[in-house]
Each structure stands twice: as structure tokens, then as C-alpha cells.
Amino acid sequence: MSNTGTPRALVLGATGRIGSAVVAALEATPGQVVAVRASRSEATVEQWIKEGKEAVRIDLDDPDTFPGALAGIDRVFLMTGYTSAMNHQTKTLVDAAEDAGVGFLVHLGVFSDKRSTDPHFAWHELVERYIAGSRLAWANVHPHVFMENLLGINRLRDGAMVWPMGDKQVGWIAGDDIAAVVAKVLAEGPETHAGKDYYLSADLLNGAEVAEVLTAALGREIPALVLTPDELQRMIDAGLDTVPPGMDAAYAASTLIWARQTYEGRFDYSAVTTGTVRDLLGREPVHLGSWATAHRQELLDQLS
């Protein structure tokens, strides 16, 4: 605990969409937790410090940076990038957090049943078991498909919503809702949330239904290009689709396995919505229509 008696929470990924939103949510309720931004970029950390913000440098691929970053930290928000390196990154960070006396860790995972065979889901399940076996108090936040994926991996292609899973529906959740839940769990701490798993899914939609929502929000016809996983694989093989920046080949291959297993019905257990946002935050979650309206220009930019 810091000298002020206010817990200090290290927020990984503070330069990204989710991490920065977690910081903003924590800072919107001053006095509960001190948000400590983390980045691997020395220049970014220096700039934050110049602005009077708490910040430390940490590189998840360099465990030698962990002790300094974790000094004086009471709670940690752990999220990793779209790479298979998440396994050793999480293991070594959890070890360092134990050694540093961190009291509580909140991990951003996936919407799984803890019996996944899809690799990147299995990786998250592995690290969650490692965390559970540590001396740390912990909580896991399990978001379904990020609405923000519509600005990235699921962006519109040639003006169309490409959906490689036939008529299968998946759950959707807004990044701001993920961040708000994470921030509340971090702020209230282990006394309230230790050992809890929070699943997040606001809307249950397939590609054709997403296209209908986007059409209404954008005021422009957005058709759905509904494919099978095999058809998507042929597009990839022909160079008509590419791996998003920052996603390694193993992780990218795993996302295609997820699409195939969803198409085959092996993820039907996850075709649900949850009341987590209402229960924890006392409000309705962000639904895709309002999210698309808020991100209207970013979506329209994909059509130009």
C-alpha cells in the first residue's frame, strides 16, 4: 500500500484502447486507486511523467524490467498482445508480482468454457490456472468479441461485413464496458472480487445481423459477405486477406481455428448474453447500434 493509503494499480497496455480506457475509468473516480500507466516505450513514459502522471516502463519480453515497474504496486491489470508470447510473459510477470508483494491481479482473458482446444483460448486457460496457483488474489474478466474488432481484424472489406462462420452468432462487447468492469474490479479490490470470473457479452449477432445494425447506424447499405472458414482460408491463401499488424502467425492461425470451431458449433455454449455490466455497473451495456453511431466516422473511413 502506498504511503497515502491509496492502492496503486499498474495498468498494462496503457497506450492501447482497453488499457487507456481503464486508466480513464480509474481516474474518473479519484481517491479509490492510483492508476500507474505502463509502457515499453521510454519516451512515452517520460512524457507521461512530465504531464504529472504516474508511469513506469515495463517490457513484457524483458523480465529484468519487472521488479522496478512493480515496486510499490498493490494491484495489476494484466493484458497481453496478440502473440503466443503471452504464455511466458504472463508466467514471468506473475512470478515477479508475487516477489514484489502485489496483492491482487486482474487478468483480461477470453470467453471460454475452460476446456478449449483452440490454441489462443487454451493459452488463456493455461495462464489463468497458473495465476490461480500463485499466491496472488485474482479475478478474471472474460470479454466476448470486441466491438472494436470492427475497426481492425473484422473491419469492413470492400464495403462489406465479411463473416466466415455461416449463420453462427457470437457475443459482442464494447471496449468501454470492458474497461469500466476492469476498473471497478481493480478499485474495489480483492475483498470484493477475489476468485471471481466476469463474463461480458452484450449483443448476440451473426455477420448478417451486424451488417443490418451498421447499415442503420451509418445510413449506408452494408452488405454481409457470409462465408465458410474454408472459403476464408482460400482468400488468405490467395493474398486477399492478411494478418493484422501486431498479431503473430501462431495467434492468427488460432483465430481461424476459432472461426472454424464456431462454424462447426463447438462454441455454441458461448452464444449467450450476460448481465455482468448491469450487475456490476448498475446500467445497461453499450449495444452495437450505439457503439457504431459513436464510431461512425471511423467506420465510414473504411468505405472510402
BALUM-847351 format. One record per residue (C-alpha): residue number from 1; x, y, z. Coordinates in pm, whole numbers, plus 32768, in hexadecimal, padded with zeros to 4 digits. Layout:
! BALUM-847351
r n:NUM X:X Y:Y Z:Z
...
This chain:
! BALUM-847351
r n:1 X:8000 Y:8000 Z:8000
r n:2 X:8082 Y:815B Z:7FAA
r n:3 X:80D5 Y:8257 Z:80BB
r n:4 X:7F89 Y:8307 Z:8078
r n:5 X:7ECA Y:81C7 Z:80C1
r n:6 X:7E3E Y:81C4 Z:7F60
r n:7 X:7E8B Y:8086 Z:7E9C
r n:8 X:7F65 Y:80B1 Z:7D68
r n:9 X:7EF1 Y:7FEE Z:7C36
r n:10 X:7FDE Y:7FA7 Z:7B17
r n:11 X:7F22 Y:7FB0 Z:79CC
r n:12 X:7FC9 Y:7EF1 Z:78B4
r n:13 X:7F79 Y:7F54 Z:774F
r n:14 X:7F3C Y:80BC Z:77B9
r n:15 X:7F84 Y:813C Z:7659
r n:16 X:7E7A Y:805A Z:75BD
r n:17 X:7D00 Y:8074 Z:75A8
r n:18 X:7CAC Y:7F9B Z:76D4
r n:19 X:7DCC Y:7FFD Z:77B7
r n:20 X:7D9E Y:8173 Z:777E
r n:21 X:7C28 Y:814E Z:77BD
r n:22 X:7C72 Y:8096 Z:7904
r n:23 X:7D51 Y:81B7 Z:7970
r n:24 X:7C44 Y:82B4 Z:7914
r n:25 X:7B3D Y:81F3 Z:79D6
r n:26 X:7C1C Y:81DF Z:7B0A
r n:27 X:7C6D Y:8350 Z:7AF9
r n:28 X:7AFA Y:83A2 Z:7ADC
r n:29 X:7AD4 Y:8329 Z:7C45
r n:30 X:7BFB Y:83CE Z:7CF8
r n:31 X:7C60 Y:8354 Z:7E4E
r n:32 X:7C10 Y:81E5 Z:7E17
r n:33 X:7D49 Y:8176 Z:7D5D
r n:34 X:7E7C Y:8224 Z:7CD1
r n:35 X:7E9A Y:81BE Z:7B65
r n:36 X:8003 Y:817D Z:7AFF
r n:37 X:802C Y:8177 Z:7987
r n:38 X:8119 Y:8077 Z:78EF
r n:39 X:81C7 Y:8076 Z:779F
r n:40 X:82FC Y:7FDA Z:7702
r n:41 X:834D Y:812A Z:7661
r n:42 X:8439 Y:81FE Z:7731
r n:43 X:83CF Y:8336 Z:7671
r n:44 X:8261 Y:82F5 Z:76BF
r n:45 X:82A8 Y:82BF Z:7830
r n:46 X:837A Y:83FB Z:7841
r n:47 X:8264 Y:84C3 Z:779D
r n:48 X:8162 Y:843F Z:7893
r n:49 X:8242 Y:849A Z:79B7
r n:50 X:8273 Y:85FA Z:792B
r n:51 X:80F8 Y:8618 Z:7925
r n:52 X:80EF Y:85C3 Z:7A98
r n:53 X:806B Y:8462 Z:7A68
r n:54 X:80E1 Y:832A Z:7B1B
r n:55 X:8196 Y:8251 Z:7A1C
r n:56 X:829C Y:8140 Z:7A05
r n:57 X:834F Y:808A Z:78EF
r n:58 X:8313 Y:7F15 Z:78CB
r n:59 X:8362 Y:7E2D Z:77AA
r n:60 X:82A9 Y:7CE2 Z:77C0
r n:61 X:83BE Y:7C3E Z:76F6
r n:62 X:84C6 Y:7CB4 Z:77EF
r n:63 X:848C Y:7C33 Z:7952
r n:64 X:85AD Y:7D0C Z:79CC
r n:65 X:84C0 Y:7E34 Z:79AD
r n:66 X:83BC Y:7D97 Z:7A91
r n:67 X:8449 Y:7DD9 Z:7BEF
r n:68 X:846E Y:7F4E Z:7BB7
r n:69 X:8317 Y:7F6D Z:7B19
r n:70 X:8270 Y:7EA8 Z:7C32
r n:71 X:8319 Y:7F5E Z:7D53
r n:72 X:8209 Y:7FF5 Z:7E2E
r n:73 X:80F2 Y:7F5E Z:7D5D
r n:74 X:7FC5 Y:7EC7 Z:7E11
r n:75 X:7EEF Y:7E57 Z:7CEB
r n:76 X:7F30 Y:7DFD Z:7B80
r n:77 X:7E58 Y:7DFB Z:7A49
r n:78 X:7EEF Y:7CF3 Z:7967
r n:79 X:7EA9 Y:7CEA Z:77F5
r n:80 X:7F91 Y:7C6A Z:76E7
r n:81 X:7FAD Y:7C97 Z:7571
r n:82 X:7F3D Y:7BBA Z:7453
r n:83 X:806A Y:7AD4 Z:7460
r n:84 X:80B9 Y:797C Z:74E7
r n:85 X:81BC Y:7A2A Z:75C3
r n:86 X:809B Y:7A6F Z:76B0
r n:87 X:80EB Y:7922 Z:7759
r n:88 X:824A Y:796D Z:77D4
r n:89 X:81F7 Y:7ADD Z:7801
r n:90 X:80DF Y:7A8D Z:78F5
r n:91 X:81A2 Y:7980 Z:79AD
r n:92 X:82CF Y:7A5D Z:79EC
r n:93 X:81FE Y:7B8D Z:7A48
r n:94 X:8131 Y:7AC6 Z:7B43
r n:95 X:8272 Y:7A47 Z:7BE3
r n:96 X:82FA Y:7BA8 Z:7BFA
r n:97 X:81B1 Y:7C2A Z:7C87
r n:98 X:81BF Y:7B22 Z:7D98
r n:99 X:8326 Y:7B84 Z:7DE9
r n:100 X:82C8 Y:7CF6 Z:7DF0
r n:101 X:81AA Y:7CBE Z:7EE5
r n:102 X:8092 Y:7D1C Z:7DF7
r n:103 X:7F47 Y:7CC9 Z:7E9A
r n:104 X:7E50 Y:7CAD Z:7D7B
r n:105 X:7E5F Y:7C65 Z:7C05
r n:106 X:7D46 Y:7C99 Z:7B09
r n:107 X:7D7A Y:7BD4 Z:79C9
r n:108 X:7CD2 Y:7C1B Z:787C
r n:109 X:7C7F Y:7ACB Z:77E4
r n:110 X:7B8D Y:7A37 Z:76E7
r n:111 X:7A28 Y:79B1 Z:76EF
r n:112 X:7A7C Y:7841 Z:771D
r n:113 X:79F0 Y:770F Z:77CB
r n:114 X:7B4A Y:76B1 Z:7855
r n:115 X:7B54 Y:7582 Z:776E
r n:116 X:7BBE Y:762D Z:762C
r n:117 X:7C8A Y:7587 Z:751C
r n:118 X:7CB0 Y:76C6 Z:7451
r n:119 X:7E18 Y:772D Z:749D
r n:120 X:7DF2 Y:7898 Z:7505
r n:121 X:7CC9 Y:7840 Z:75E3
r n:122 X:7D94 Y:7723 Z:767A
r n:123 X:7EB5 Y:7813 Z:76B9
r n:124 X:7DD4 Y:78F4 Z:7786
r n:125 X:7D51 Y:77C9 Z:7846
r n:126 X:7EB5 Y:775C Z:788F
r n:127 X:7F21 Y:78AD Z:7915
r n:128 X:7DE3 Y:78CA Z:79E4
r n:129 X:7E34 Y:777F Z:7A8C
r n:130 X:7F94 Y:77F9 Z:7ACC
r n:131 X:7F0E Y:7938 Z:7B64
r n:132 X:7E19 Y:7871 Z:7C3A
r n:133 X:7F3A Y:779D Z:7CBA
r n:134 X:8003 Y:78CD Z:7D20
r n:135 X:7FFC Y:7986 Z:7E6C
r n:136 X:7F45 Y:7AAB Z:7DCA
r n:137 X:7DD9 Y:7AFB Z:7DFA
r n:138 X:7D43 Y:7B0D Z:7C9E
r n:139 X:7C14 Y:7B4C Z:7BC6
r n:140 X:7BDF Y:7B02 Z:7A56
r n:141 X:7B18 Y:7BD7 Z:7963
r n:142 X:7A9F Y:7B0E Z:7836
r n:143 X:7A28 Y:7BE7 Z:7714
r n:144 X:7981 Y:7B56 Z:75E1
r n:145 X:79D0 Y:7BF0 Z:748B
r n:146 X:7A40 Y:7D5B Z:74A8
r n:147 X:7966 Y:7E4E Z:73E6
r n:148 X:7AAE Y:7F00 Z:739D
r n:149 X:7B0F Y:7DD5 Z:72C7
r n:150 X:7A2F Y:7E77 Z:71C1
r n:151 X:7B42 Y:7F7E Z:71A8
r n:152 X:7C52 Y:7E75 Z:718B
r n:153 X:7C4E Y:7D00 Z:7149
r n:154 X:7ADB Y:7D05 Z:70EE
r n:155 X:7AEA Y:7E4F Z:7031
r n:156 X:7A0D Y:7E80 Z:6F02
r n:157 X:7AA5 Y:7DF5 Z:6DC3
r n:158 X:7A3B Y:7EA0 Z:6C81
r n:159 X:7917 Y:7F31 Z:6D3F
r n:160 X:7898 Y:7DE1 Z:6DBB
r n:161 X:7886 Y:7D2F Z:6F09
r n:162 X:7950 Y:7BF1 Z:6ECE
r n:163 X:78D9 Y:7AD2 Z:6FA9
r n:164 X:7987 Y:797F Z:6F86
r n:165 X:78A0 Y:78C3 Z:7075
r n:166 X:7760 Y:7892 Z:6FAF
r n:167 X:762E Y:78F2 Z:7079
r n:168 X:76D4 Y:78BC Z:71CD
r n:169 X:76A7 Y:79CF Z:72CE
r n:170 X:77AE Y:7A48 Z:73C3
r n:171 X:779F Y:7B37 Z:74E7
r n:172 X:7817 Y:7C9E Z:74C3
r n:173 X:7894 Y:7D8E Z:75D0
r n:174 X:790E Y:7EF6 Z:75C1
r n:175 X:7A6D Y:7F4C Z:7631
r n:176 X:79EA Y:805C Z:7718
r n:177 X:7918 Y:7F59 Z:77D0
r n:178 X:7A43 Y:7E72 Z:77F1
r n:179 X:7B12 Y:7F91 Z:787D
r n:180 X:79FF Y:8001 Z:796C
r n:181 X:79DD Y:7EA1 Z:79FB
r n:182 X:7B58 Y:7E7A Z:7A1C
r n:183 X:7B74 Y:7FCC Z:7AC8
r n:184 X:7A61 Y:7F7B Z:7BC1
r n:185 X:7AFE Y:7E2B Z:7C15
r n:186 X:7C54 Y:7ECD Z:7C3E
r n:187 X:7BCA Y:7FE8 Z:7D13
r n:188 X:7AF7 Y:7F0F Z:7DFB
r n:189 X:7C0E Y:7E13 Z:7E19
r n:190 X:7C30 Y:7CAF Z:7E95
r n:191 X:7B45 Y:7CD6 Z:7FBD
r n:192 X:7A24 Y:7CE4 Z:7EC7
r n:193 X:7AA6 Y:7C3A Z:7D8E
r n:194 X:7BB1 Y:7B38 Z:7DE2
r n:195 X:7B79 Y:79ED Z:7D32
r n:196 X:7A67 Y:7A76 Z:7C50
r n:197 X:7A38 Y:7A41 Z:7AD9
r n:198 X:7978 Y:7B51 Z:7A22
r n:199 X:78EE Y:7AFE Z:78C9
r n:200 X:7891 Y:7C1B Z:77DF
r n:201 X:77A1 Y:7C01 Z:76B6
r n:202 X:76A3 Y:7D10 Z:7664
r n:203 X:761C Y:7CB0 Z:750C
r n:204 X:75F8 Y:7B61 Z:745E
r n:205 X:7620 Y:7B96 Z:72E7
r n:206 X:769F Y:7AEB Z:71AF
r n:207 X:773B Y:7B95 Z:7083
r n:208 X:75F2 Y:7BDE Z:6FD2
r n:209 X:7561 Y:7C72 Z:7112
r n:210 X:7697 Y:7D47 Z:714C
r n:211 X:7678 Y:7DC8 Z:6FE7
r n:212 X:750E Y:7E2C Z:702B
r n:213 X:7574 Y:7EED Z:7164
r n:214 X:768F Y:7F9C Z:70AA
r n:215 X:75A8 Y:7FF4 Z:6F89
r n:216 X:74B7 Y:809F Z:7078
r n:217 X:75CA Y:8153 Z:7139
r n:218 X:768D Y:81CB Z:7008
r n:219 X:756A Y:8219 Z:6F25
r n:220 X:7613 Y:8152 Z:6E12
r n:221 X:75D3 Y:7FF5 Z:6D98
r n:222 X:76D0 Y:7F04 Z:6E2E
r n:223 X:76A6 Y:7DAD Z:6D92
r n:224 X:7713 Y:7C6F Z:6E40
r n:225 X:7804 Y:7B87 Z:6D8F
r n:226 X:77BA Y:7A3F Z:6E40
r n:227 X:78C6 Y:7936 Z:6E10
r n:228 X:7939 Y:77EB Z:6E9A
r n:229 X:7A8E Y:77CC Z:6F42
r n:230 X:7B0C Y:770D Z:6E12
r n:231 X:7AAA Y:782D Z:6D2F
r n:232 X:7B5F Y:7922 Z:6E13
r n:233 X:7C93 Y:7845 Z:6E0E
r n:234 X:7C91 Y:784E Z:6C93
r n:235 X:7C7E Y:79CB Z:6CA1
r n:236 X:7DAA Y:79D1 Z:6D89
r n:237 X:7E6B Y:78E0 Z:6CAD
r n:238 X:7E23 Y:79BE Z:6B81
r n:239 X:7EA4 Y:7AF0 Z:6C3A
r n:240 X:7D49 Y:7B8D Z:6C4F
r n:241 X:7D5A Y:7BA2 Z:6DCA
r n:242 X:7E84 Y:7BE5 Z:6EAC
r n:243 X:7EEB Y:7BBF Z:7017
r n:244 X:7EAD Y:7D01 Z:70DC
r n:245 X:7FE4 Y:7DBB Z:7153
r n:246 X:8058 Y:7D49 Z:72AA
r n:247 X:7FC4 Y:7BEB Z:728A
r n:248 X:80C1 Y:7AD5 Z:7264
r n:249 X:808E Y:79AE Z:717A
r n:250 X:8036 Y:78B6 Z:728D
r n:251 X:7F2E Y:799C Z:731D
r n:252 X:7EA1 Y:79E7 Z:71C3
r n:253 X:7E88 Y:7873 Z:7176
r n:254 X:7DD2 Y:7845 Z:72C0
r n:255 X:7CCC Y:794B Z:7268
r n:256 X:7C7A Y:7883 Z:712F
r n:257 X:7C54 Y:774C Z:7207
r n:258 X:7B63 Y:7812 Z:72E2
r n:259 X:7A9A Y:7871 Z:71AD
r n:260 X:7A92 Y:7706 Z:713A
r n:261 X:7A2A Y:7683 Z:7290
r n:262 X:791F Y:7790 Z:72AB
r n:263 X:789B Y:772E Z:7154
r n:264 X:7896 Y:75C0 Z:71BD
r n:265 X:77D2 Y:7612 Z:72F8
r n:266 X:78E3 Y:75C9 Z:73F3
r n:267 X:78BD Y:7725 Z:748A
r n:268 X:7741 Y:7718 Z:749E
r n:269 X:7761 Y:7722 Z:761A
r n:270 X:77DC Y:7889 Z:75FA
r n:271 X:76B7 Y:7901 Z:7524
r n:272 X:7622 Y:79BE Z:764B
r n:273 X:7608 Y:7B1A Z:76D9
r n:274 X:7662 Y:7B65 Z:7842
r n:275 X:75E8 Y:7C55 Z:794C
r n:276 X:7742 Y:7CA8 Z:79D1
r n:277 X:7741 Y:7E17 Z:796C
r n:278 X:75EA Y:7E4D Z:7A06
r n:279 X:7649 Y:7D8F Z:7B41
r n:280 X:7797 Y:7E39 Z:7B7C
r n:281 X:775E Y:7F93 Z:7AEC
r n:282 X:75E9 Y:7FBF Z:7B20
r n:283 X:75A4 Y:8024 Z:79B7
r n:284 X:755E Y:7F8F Z:7865
r n:285 X:768A Y:7F21 Z:7797
r n:286 X:76E6 Y:7FD4 Z:7657
r n:287 X:7630 Y:7F2F Z:7537
r n:288 X:76BE Y:7F15 Z:73DA
r n:289 X:75D6 Y:8019 Z:7343
r n:290 X:7641 Y:812A Z:7435
r n:291 X:77AC Y:80BC Z:741C
r n:292 X:779E Y:80D4 Z:729F
r n:293 X:7701 Y:822E Z:72B5
r n:294 X:7818 Y:82A1 Z:739C
r n:295 X:791E Y:8214 Z:72AB
r n:296 X:7863 Y:8278 Z:7172
r n:297 X:7980 Y:833A Z:70D0
r n:298 X:7A81 Y:8229 Z:710E
r n:299 X:7998 Y:812D Z:706E
r n:300 X:7948 Y:8213 Z:6F49
r n:301 X:7ABC Y:8246 Z:6F0F
r n:302 X:7AD0 Y:80D3 Z:6EBA
r n:303 X:79E0 Y:810F Z:6D99
r n:304 X:7AAB Y:821E Z:6CF0
